[in-house]
């Protein structure tokens, strides 16, 4: 039987030419002879990179490669980056060979939609950073772009500051081996689509929604595996496979404007159900529990970063019932994550210039969804 997730519950110099000077000191007259530039001192031509995607439009899980040539021919690291808002996110890495040729496989299950891709040669061995021209490609996803909602409904989305790193901890006491890798895989998919950045802060014994629910300093998000009834956020008898959410409040931005923000995010996963699900992010088994551990994590983390349900569109990860399909963002999921990520801009500005403060008396609203 499918695992039903109920509708609501708790929340880029040139070297100088060398010269050899000959000095005649017998007549105390300095004669300077300008000698020809040697091969070793010759100006190095600027590097360039030419690339081309294998296709401008592919389906999710389809083959997409960016191939090209580095000039002058040399072996050096190569990155393929995707434009997210005003930033670039690395989506693939490779290395050119001695002839300068390279080919990088671009993942088509980690992010979807219309994207600007470029090739970058990081600075290395005295050579400066070099950037190629950007090309637009589309990874076609399922569902409708309009199939989306917010964790906390409103004209302006409650969201995390995409210019800050979200520090997370995990409570794996009731989780099977390999779970941390799946958590990282799910978070990577959020980052690839939205530009939101996550940093692992370590393990914790904290279970959100309990007396032992106080987050350690420097912790923004906690993921824990529990049994129903172990947390007020996960009531006994709910029938849910997991709950995800965050606290919403108003925060002053650099212009002293009150902006809806999220904090103290959490993900609670039903450990018994999680053990029965197939690992990874594929389609899962065609019988028993539908979906995979990866799909469940993507869904609940989606809630923790501000996404609501896509109630009528089975093509979305945020559909409230787990699906017998690969765990890939749908068009509505992608549109929602872009609204909640770097494309929406910073809230507080760069970390070294952040001046926000929580407005006294601002209500903190707990929102969570299964």
VENQUI-V754668 format. One record per helix or strand of 3 or more residues. SS is the DSSP state (H for helix, E for strand). FROM is the first residue (numbers start at 1). LEN is the number of residues. If there is no record, write none. Layout:
ss: [SS:SS]
from: [FROM:FROM]
len: [LEN:LEN]
//
This chain:
ss: [H:E:E:E:E:E:E:E:E:E:H:E:E:E:E:H:H:H:H:H:E]
from: [39:48:57:65:77:87:101:113:135:165:179:197:221:242:258:271:293:331:342:351:365]
len: [3:6:3:7:8:9:5:9:6:7:16:7:6:11:13:6:12:10:3:3:5]
//
